[in-house]
């Protein structure tokens, strides 16, 4: 018999963990340990996610999928409440028979949280995660801002297209793309070999996020004048006019505004990455079943 391993799940409600076997019939054992542990939720460099302390309990299992999740997840904390984390695990189990290793490409405006959500998705699916901007930086040996300054945007877009073409020949990847990747038709040809997901965030929320972290790493915003929020919002409006129609080419649209309204939140910043990732998986499931 395979040895049991401990899979850590963030929770403050022990009854949900005790009932996990109802949702995961393959789990031969679910028990709450006597000793509690604590951990911090991850934060995002692209948004206002805050550190919060959560109680951790363990679920012991010999299930191969859960052993793989335990070995590939650093903490097993999936950026949200225990209810959201558990729902994310359940939805992952439901979608795996349909997804068949297809790559997932996240598109959207700068500051949309593609990297944060992408990391959550790659973790729960057991996929690898790639940031196309980071791949370009590695290939050129310079930051995105430096590439724009030294070689111009066209050179950056050429390198971006090369990296997306390379990624399109792979499987089991979640790819966070740059905000402008959608402007070239060749990129869509390559990305739509997998599943393309548009993370749609209101421009005002994007401007607040960008203003909070600064524009040094965003060459299309850095040289604008004025206070951080105003210049971010003005530039985002211009970029939206250029790119907005292109995002609609994605197979799936995930609107944070719609999610917030559905859950009764006044602001999209109240949405945890787990909630957004869950919506992505639900939309992907719908898309795959209808193909």
C-alpha positions in Angstrom: 0.0 0.0 0.0 1.3 3.4 -0.8 2.5 5.4 2.1 0.3 8.2 3.4 1.4 11.8 3.0 0.3 15.0 4.5 -1.4 17.6 2.3 -1.7 21.0 4.0 -4.9 22.9 3.4 -5.6 26.4 4.8 -8.6 26.4 7.0 -10.3 27.9 10.0 -13.3 25.5 9.8 -12.4 22.0 10.8 -15.8 20.6 9.8 -15.1 21.3 6.1 -11.9 19.3 6.3 -13.6 16.4 8.1 -16.2 16.3 5.3 -13.6 16.4 2.5 -13.9 12.6 2.0 -17.5 13.3 0.8 -16.0 15.4 -2.1 -13.0 13.2 -2.6 -14.2 9.6 -2.5 -10.7 8.4 -3.3 -9.4 9.7 0.0 -9.1 6.7 2.3 -8.5 8.8 5.3 -9.3 12.4 6.4 -8.6 13.4 9.9 -7.9 16.5 11.9 -4.5 16.4 13.7 -4.2 17.5 17.3 -1.5 20.0 16.7 -2.4 23.2 14.8 0.1 25.0 12.5 -0.1 28.5 11.1 1.0 30.0 7.8 0.7 33.3 5.8 -1.3 33.7 2.7 0.7 34.7 -0.4 0.7 38.3 -1.6 0.7 39.6 -5.1 3.1 42.2 -6.5 0.4 43.2 -9.0 -2.5 43.8 -6.6 -3.6 44.6 -3.1 -3.7 41.0 -1.8 -2.8 41.1 1.9 -1.0 38.7 4.2 -3.4 36.9 6.5 -2.8 34.2 9.0 -4.7 31.0 8.5 -4.8 27.8 10.6 -3.5 24.8 8.8 -4.8 21.2 9.2 -3.6 18.1 7.5 -5.4 15.6 5.4 -3.6 12.3 5.1 -4.1 10.3 1.9 -2.7 7.6 -0.2 -4.4 8.9 -3.3 -1.9 9.4 -6.2 -3.3 12.7 -7.3 -3.3 14.2 -3.8 0.3 12.9 -3.3 1.3 14.7 -6.4 -0.4 17.9 -5.3 1.3 17.7 -1.9 4.7 17.2 -3.5 4.3 20.0 -6.0 2.7 22.6 -3.8 5.0 24.5 -1.5 2.3 25.2 1.1 -0.9 24.0 -0.4 -2.5 27.4 0.4 -4.5 28.4 -2.6 -5.0 32.1 -2.1 -8.4 32.2 -0.4 -10.8 31.0 2.3 -11.2 27.3 3.2 -14.5 27.2 1.2 -12.8 28.7 -1.9 -9.8 26.3 -1.6 -12.0 23.3 -1.2 -14.2 24.3 -4.1 -11.0 24.9 -6.2 -9.8 21.3 -5.4 -13.2 19.9 -6.3 -13.5 21.7 -9.6 -10.0 20.7 -10.5 -11.0 17.0 -10.1 -14.0 17.6 -12.3 -12.1 19.4 -15.1 -9.1 17.1 -15.4 -10.8 14.5 -17.6 -11.7 17.2 -20.1 -8.6 19.4 -20.3 -6.3 16.7 -21.7 -3.1 18.6 -21.1 -4.0 21.7 -23.1 -2.1 24.8 -22.3 -3.9 27.8 -20.8 -3.0 31.3 -22.0 -4.1 34.2 -19.8 -4.5 37.5 -21.6 -5.6 40.9 -20.4 -4.5 44.4 -19.6 -1.4 45.1 -17.5 -2.1 44.7 -13.8 -5.0 42.3 -14.4 -3.5 39.7 -12.1 -2.6 37.2 -14.8 0.6 36.1 -13.0 -1.1 35.7 -9.6 -4.1 33.7 -11.0 -1.8 31.8 -13.3 0.3 30.5 -10.5 -2.8 29.3 -8.6 -4.1 27.5 -11.7 -0.7 25.9 -12.4 -0.5 24.7 -8.8 -3.9 23.0 -8.6 -3.7 21.5 -12.1 -0.2 20.3 -11.7 0.9 22.4 -14.7 4.1 24.4 -15.2 3.8 28.2 -15.1 5.4 30.6 -17.6 5.4 34.3 -17.8 6.0 35.4 -21.4 7.6 38.7 -20.4 10.1 36.8 -18.2 11.0 34.5 -21.0 11.7 37.5 -23.3 13.8 39.1 -20.6 15.8 35.8 -20.3 16.3 35.5 -24.0 17.5 39.2 -24.4 19.3 39.5 -21.2 17.5 42.7 -20.2 14.3 43.8 -18.4 11.2 44.7 -20.4 11.8 48.3 -19.6 15.4 48.1 -20.8 14.4 46.3 -24.0 11.9 49.0 -24.8 14.5 51.7 -24.1 17.4 50.1 -26.0 15.6 48.4 -28.9 12.0 49.7 -29.1 8.6 48.1 -28.7 8.7 46.4 -32.1 11.8 44.4 -31.1 10.1 43.3 -27.9 7.0 42.2 -29.8 9.1 40.1 -32.1 10.8 38.3 -29.2 7.4 37.9 -27.5 6.0 36.2 -30.7 9.0 33.9 -30.8 8.5 32.8 -27.2 4.7 32.2 -27.7 5.4 30.1 -30.8 7.8 28.0 -28.8 5.3 27.6 -26.0 2.5 26.6 -28.4 4.4 23.3 -29.1 4.3 22.3 -25.5 1.6 20.8 -23.2 0.5 21.3 -19.6 1.5 25.0 -19.2 -0.3 28.0 -17.8 1.1 31.0 -19.5 0.7 34.6 -18.4 1.1 36.8 -21.4 2.0 40.5 -21.7 -0.8 43.0 -22.1 0.1 43.7 -25.7 0.5 40.1 -26.9 -3.0 40.3 -28.3 -2.2 42.8 -31.0 -0.5 40.4 -33.3 -2.6 37.8 -35.2 0.2 35.3 -35.3 0.1 35.2 -31.5 -3.5 34.3 -31.5 -2.8 31.5 -34.0 -0.3 30.1 -31.6 -2.2 30.7 -28.3 -5.4 29.2 -29.6 -3.8 25.8 -30.0 -4.6 25.8 -26.3 -7.3 27.6 -24.3 -7.2 31.4 -24.2 -8.7 33.2 -21.1 -9.3 36.9 -21.0 -9.0 38.3 -17.4 -11.2 41.4 -17.7 -10.8 43.9 -15.0 -12.3 47.4 -14.8 -9.8 50.1 -15.8 -10.2 52.0 -12.6 -9.2 49.0 -10.6 -6.2 48.4 -12.8 -5.1 52.0 -12.4 -5.3 51.7 -8.6 -3.3 48.5 -8.6 -0.6 50.0 -10.9 -0.4 53.3 -8.9 0.1 51.3 -5.7 3.1 49.4 -7.0 4.6 52.1 -9.3 5.2 52.3 -13.1 9.0 51.7 -13.2 8.6 48.2 -14.7 5.9 49.3 -17.2 7.5 51.2 -20.1 4.2 52.1 -21.7 3.2 54.1 -18.6 6.5 55.2 -17.0 7.0 58.4 -19.0 3.5 59.8 -18.5 3.3 62.9 -16.4 0.9 63.5 -13.4 0.1 61.6 -10.3 0.4 57.8 -10.5 -3.3 57.0 -10.6 -4.3 59.6 -13.2 -1.5 58.9 -15.6 -2.2 55.1 -15.3 -5.9 55.6 -15.9 -5.3 57.9 -18.9 -2.8 55.6 -20.5 -4.9 52.5 -19.8 -7.8 54.1 -21.6 -5.6 54.7 -24.7 -4.4 51.2 -24.6 -7.9 49.9 -24.2 -9.0 51.7 -27.4 -6.2 50.0 -29.3 -6.5 46.5 -27.8 -10.0 46.1 -26.4 -11.4 44.4 -29.4 -8.5 42.0 -29.6 -9.1 40.6 -26.1 -12.5 39.4 -27.3 -10.8 36.8 -29.5 -10.2 34.7 -26.4 -12.1 31.5 -26.0 -13.2 32.6 -22.5 -13.9 35.9 -20.8 -13.7 36.1 -17.0 -15.1 39.4 -15.8 -14.0 40.4 -12.3 -16.8 42.9 -12.3 -19.4 40.2 -12.9 -17.9 37.9 -10.2 -17.9 40.8 -7.7 -21.6 41.6 -8.5 -22.5 37.9 -8.2 -20.9 37.6 -4.8 -22.2 40.9 -3.6 -18.8 42.7 -3.4 -18.7 46.4 -4.0 -15.1 46.3 -5.3 -13.2 43.7 -7.4 -10.3 44.1 -5.0 -12.4 42.1 -2.5 -12.0 39.0 -4.7 -9.4 36.5 -3.7 -7.2 34.8 -6.3 -8.9 31.5 -5.4 -12.3 32.9 -6.4 -11.0 34.2 -9.7 -9.1 30.9 -10.4 -12.3 28.9 -9.6 -14.3 31.1 -12.1 -11.6 30.4 -14.7 -11.9 26.6 -14.2 -15.7 26.8 -14.4 -15.6 28.7 -17.6 -13.0 26.4 -19.1 -15.2 23.4 -18.2 -18.2 24.9 -19.9 -16.1 25.7 -23.0 -14.6 22.2 -23.2 -18.0 20.5 -22.8 -19.4 22.6 -25.6 -16.6 22.1 -28.1 
